[in-house]
Amino acid sequence: MRNVGHGALQQSPGHQDAGGGCFDDRGTLVREIYYNGQEKPGMHHLTYHFDCDEYQDSVYHFKIIRDDQVSMVNTLRRVERD
């Protein structure tokens, strides 16, 4: 199963440290999905793919972080089907 997520980076003036990643419920970074240490100002849209078969936890949090502040969180929960 593959899921697609979207995120938006709303930047303030000046270059910023911006990144995104997949975190488990303990807050551990499982996979970095984006990083730019000199992000230009403006709105940026990110599209990422996540293959649930590669990761076994029941919940993952996709976070967009800029200048050490979380600006967006999307949560993905695994649903077991019969």
Secondary structure by P-SEA (a helix, b strand, c coil): cbbbbbbbbbccccccccbbbbbcccccccccccccccccccbbbbbbbbccccccccbbbbbbbccccccbbbbbbbbbcc
